[in-house]
C-alpha cells in the first residue's frame, strides 16, 4: 500500500529553502509549500514559478507553492526551518500555537539559539515535537540545479528519521543518518570558524604545504572540540563533518572563507568586522569563552585561540602560522 502524501512546509524562501522546496516538490509525492514573510517572493513563486529575489533566472517546478499565511503550519507533517539562526528561535516561539505536537521539526540554520545553546536543544526545550537537524556540504544553487548533494540528518527519533528519509527518495539529495543531533549542530558551527582560518592561510601565505598542514590541524581541533562538548566521534566523518568543513574552507563561494581571505590580505578592520558579522566570527567568541572555563585554550586549541586574538586585539597576521605551531 502506498504511503499517504505528507504536507511539507519550509519556513524561509531564501536560497536554501527555495532549492530544497523545488527538489522535494518535483517528486510529486507530497505537498510542498514555502512560507515567507516576503510577499513579493510569494507572489513571484505562485504566479511565475520563479523566485525573483534569489534565483531570478532559474525556473522552479510548478508544483512548488508559497504562502505568508501561518495557518499552513496547522496541517504540516514536516516543517523545515530555513531562516537565519539569529531570528529562528524567537520566530518559532511566536508561531508555536500553530504547530501540532506530532509535526517533525527540522533545523537547517547554522548557528546558536537562546543563551548560545544549539538550536536543536532550544527546540527540544520549547517544543514536544520530534526534532531533527539537516546539515551538509551544500550550496543552494547546485541543489536547485539537481547536482547530487550529500547531507546528514541528525535525530534521536528513529521514526522521524524514517519518515524524513522517505521524502528524499528519488531526489538528488543523498542522506546519511546520525543519532547525534547535538554533534551535527556543533560541527555546522565549528566548520565556519575553521573556514575563516583556511581563508587567512590561503590569502597570506599562498602555499599548498601550509594550507594542508593547517587544514589537518584544524580538522583535528574540530574533532577535539566536538568530543569535549559531548559529540560522538563518528559524526565528524559524515557529510555534516568532513564534507561540510572542506567545502566551506576550500571553496570561494563560502562567506566565512571570504572573511578569512579579507583578513589574510590585510583588509580586515573594525568597519569590515561590523559589516561582516558572520556565523564563524560570532562562534569564535562563544567557543573561546566556553572552553576557557575549564581548559587552557591557547595550549589545547591554538587555532581558535589565535583567531580569537585576531578578532579581539591588534594582530600581526604574518605571525599566525608560527603562533599556531608554538603549542
N, C-alpha and C positions, 0 to 999 in steps of 0.2 A: 504494500500500500504506500503511495507517495506521501512524503511529508507535507503537512499543511503549510501554506505560504505564511511567511513571517512579515511583520511590519518593522522595517528598519528605519530609524531616524538618525541622521548625522547632524549634530549641533555644530554649526560653523560651515559656511560655504566659501571658505578661503581655498587656498591651493590644495592642501591635502584632503580636506573634506570633499571638495568637488571631484578630485581624482578618484578617491575611494568610492564615492557615491556613483559615479558613472560606471566604474568597473562592476560594482555589485548589481546595479540596476540592469545592466546589459544581459545578465544571466536569465532574466525574465521569470525567475522562480519566486521572487519575493517583491513586496512593495518597498521602494527606497525613496525617502524624502530628505532633502536638505532643509534644515531650519536655519534661518539667518535673520538678523535684525537689519540687514542692508536691503532695503526694499527694491532698489534698482537691480541688485543681483537676483533677487527672487523673480522679478518681472522678466529679466532677460533669459533666465533659465526656462521659465514656464512658456514664454512666447516665442523664443528663438532657439531654444536648446543650446544656448551659449552663455558662459559666464563672462560677461563683457569686461569685468574688472580684473579677473585673474587669468583667464585663458581666452582672450578675445578672438583668437584665430583657430581655436580647436573646437570642433563641434562635439557636443555631448550626446549620449544616447537619448532618444525621445522618451524613454521610459523613466528617466530621472525627473522628478518634480521638486519644487521648492515652496516653502511657506514661511511666514513670520508668526503664524498662529500657534500659541502654546498648547492648544488643545490636542495637537498632533501627538504629544507625549503620552496622552492618556491611553492610547491604543498601541503604543510601541512595545514590541517584544525585545528589541535590542536598540540601545542608544549609544552611538559613538560620540565621544567628546573631543572635538577637533577645534577648540578655541584656545587662545594663549593661556598659559598656566597662571599668569598674574591675575586673571579675572575669572578663572574657571570655577573655583570653589564658591565664591560669592554668587556667581550666576546659578550654579547648581542648587544652592540653598534657596535662592529666590523662586525656583520652579519646582521645588520638592513636592508640593501638593499635587502637581500634575502627573507624577510618576508612580506607577504601580509598583509594589514591593517585589514582584517577580520579574520585573524588567531587568535585563542584563545591561550593566553599565560598563563601557569600555573606554578607558582613558588613552588618548593619543598625544596629549600635551606633554612636553618635556620641560619639567621644572618643579618647583615646590608648591605645596598648598599652604594651609594655615600653619603658622609657627614653624616654618621650614620642615614640615613633615612631607613625606611623599604624598602625591595626590591619591594613590590607591588607599593609603592609610586614612587620609582625611575622608575619603568617600565611605570607607568602611565604618568610620565613626559617626557619620551623618546619615547613612542610608542602610536599610536592612537588605538591600538588593545583592544579587551576585555581582562581584566586582572583578573586572579584568583590566589588563593593560596590553597595548599593542604597540610594539616598537621595532624598528629595524632600519637597515641601510636603504633608505627610500627617498628619492627626490620625486615630488608630486608630478612633475611634467612627464617623467618616464612611466609612472604608474598609469597616468591618463593615456599615454601612447601605447599601452599594453606591453611594455617591456617587462619580462619576467623579473619579479622582485621578491626578496625574502623578508619576512617579518616574524617576530616572536610574540606569541600570545601567552601572557603570564596570568595565571589564576590558580587558586586552591580549590576551585569548584569544578569538578570533573564533568558534571552535567552541562554547565555553562560552556566549558571548553569544547565539548562535543557539538553543541548547538552552533557555536560561532564557527567552528571548523567547517560545518556543512555549508554555510553560506558562501564560503570561499571556493568550494569545489567547482572546477571548470573555469576558474579565473586564472589570470597570470600571476596571482599572489600565492607564494609558497609559504606555508605557515609551519613553524616549529613551535613546540609547546614547553612551557616551564611552569613548575609548581612553586616558583619563587618570584611572585609579583613585585615584592619589595626590591629584590635584586635587579629585576628588569628595569624598574623605575630609577634606581640609583645609577645604573650604567648609562641610562639615557641622559642623565645629568652630567656624570663624570666625563663622558666622551666629548662634551662641549668644552670642558676645561682643558683637556689634553690636546684637542684640536687647535686651540689657541697656541699651545706650546710648539706644535709642529709647524704652524704658520710662522712663528718667530724664527725658528731654526732655519726654515727654507728661505725666508726673506733675508736674514742677516748673514748666513753662512753659505748658502747655496752649495752644500756639499752632500752628496749621497751617503758618504760614510757617516757623517754626523747625523743626517736625517734618520737613518735606520738604527743608529745607536740609541738616539733619544726616543725614537718610536718604540723600540723594545723596552727601554726603561719606563716609558710612560705606560705601556700596556701592563708591565709588572706592577707598577704603582697603583694603577686602577684595580688590578686583581687584589692587592693587599688591602686597599680601602674597602672594596666590596666585602671581603671576609671580615674586616674589622667592624663593619656595621651590620653583620648578620646575614649577608647574602650567601648564596650557595656557589661553590667553585665552578660547577658546570655551566652556570648561567653566562659566564663571560665568553664561553666558546660558542654561544648561539648567535643567531642573527643580531640580536639586540646588543651583543657584546663586541666581539672582534669585528664583526661585519660593520656595525654602525660606527664604531670608533674609526676604523680605517677609511670608510667613506667620508666621514666628516673631517678627518685630519688631512687627507691627501687630495681632496677634490676642491677646486677653486670656486665651485658653486656654494660651498659651505660658508655661512656667515661668520662662524666662530673662527674658522681658519683665516678668513679675510681679516678679522680683527688682529690675529697674530701676525699676518703679513704687514699690516699697518705698523704694529709695534716694532717688528724687526727692521722695517725700513726707516724708523725714526719719526713716523708721522703721528704717534700717539701723544695726546695732550689731554688736559682737563676738559677742553671743549669737545674733542673727539670722544672721550670717555662718556661725557654726558649724552651725546647724540647716539652712541652705540652701546646702550645698556642691553647687552645680550645675555642669554641664559648662562653661558660659561663664565662671564665676568661676575655675575651675581653669585654663582655657585662657588667660585673660588673662596670668597669671604666666608660663606656659610660652612663649607667643609673645613677650612682652616680653623675657624673658631671652635667647631665641634671637636676636631681631632686634638687641638691644643689643650683641651680639658683633661686629657688622660695620656697623651703621648708627646714626645719631642718631635714636632713636625719637621723641623729642618734636618734632623738626623734620619728619621724614618721615612719621610715623604718629601725629599728635597725639591722635586719638581714643583709640586703645589706650593711649597714654601717660597720658592723663587718667584713664581707667578703672583703670589700674594704681595711680595715686595714690589713687583713692577706696578701693580695697581694702587699701592698704598704709600709709595715712597719715591724719591728721586732715584733713578736706577740707570746704571750704565749697561746697556744691553750687550756690549761686547764681552762682558764677563759672565753671561748667562750659562754657557756650557761648562766653563771652569767651575762655577759655583755649584752647579748640579752634580758634578763629578767629585766634589770635595768630600762628600759623605758617602 
